[in-house]
Amino acid sequence: KKGWACPQKYSGKRLHSPSKRILSNLLGDLHFGSHLDPYECPLAYNTIQESRRLGGVAEQVADYKSQYRQETKLIIHLLGDVIQGMLHDPRDGEPLAIQFAAAVHYLTQYIMFQCANYPNVEVYCTSGNHGRNMMRHPERAIQQKFDSIETMIYYSTRTAVLNSGIINCKFFIPKTPYYVVQLFGNKAFGTHGDTVLKPGYPGKSINVASLAQQVAKWNTARNIGGPFQVYICGHIHTGSITSLPGNVTMITNSCLVPPDAYALSIGSPDNTCGQWIFESTENHAVGDARFILVDEADKKPKYNDIIKPFEGL
């Protein structure tokens, strides 16, 4: 335009026909059933807060770049720790049956809501450390990690969604402690982050040098399906996107739950709660990205129209 400072032969990008896209929605460290007591913890966290926070994420995912909706596939990454479990104390959180039921209640609503907004939805699942079977794996789950409470939650959610008549949704629940996702010509490697790939210490650190070494091993390993251009994990309750050597992008997801008693005990009295979404195209493994903040959702009852609170058995 007249008066603009720009090269004479450059007129800006012209509008073009829509291209295929994949929107990845990371959901992890949800810790349903935590039941945090405000007399002990900085913030209350119960059925109202957890449902509103999940509803806030659901709304932003559903509204993301709606002008490209028909060209976009949604991939939901369930990264583990969907329940609080009884990891640090046998009386931690709600009774385990309540945690299980609440998780199925929330995830079923969430996935069905997105199936109404996207033409194709895929759900990839992996188990975390909070959702492990403590009778079998009192310490780290180093063998058959899929033998977990969270796998039961994923299977129950899949049954509830598919039996409701939904036809545009597929679930992937592998027995490996990780999963592989095709993002057009690139591949993503997803795991929780307590085993297999260890990004750092929850609430304390992200070890970039160690991650670069770990990624190099996985990218040169045989029979794994790599190399991978994107690595995704949770566990550390800190959201970040880091460019590692070899043109590899490392994404660590945050959490839905505010600091609990264990977080206070290790000196982590605050965190930035949220969940990542990022877009992939044929030219970009990780293109536009958004970190969805959830703290303010606690004050917005409208989100309970999207995700209804769990009212008990």
Buried (B, 14 or more C-beta within 10 A) or exposed (E): EEEEEEEEEEEEEEEEEEEEBBBBBBBBBBBBBBBBEEEEBBBBBBBBBBBBBBBBBBBBBBEBEEEBBEBBBBBBBBBBBBBBBBBBEEEBBBEBEBBBBBBBBBBBBBBBBBBEBBEEBBBBBBBBBBBBBBEEBEEEBEEBBBBBBBBBBBBBBBEBBEEEEBEBBEBBBBEEBBBBBEBBEBBBBBBBBBBBBBBBBBBEEBBBEBBBEBBBEBBEEEEBBBBBBBBBBBBBBBBBBBEBEEEBBBBBBBBBBBBBBBBEEEEBEEBEBBBBBBBBBEEBBBEBEBBBBBBEBBEEEEBBEBBBBBEEE
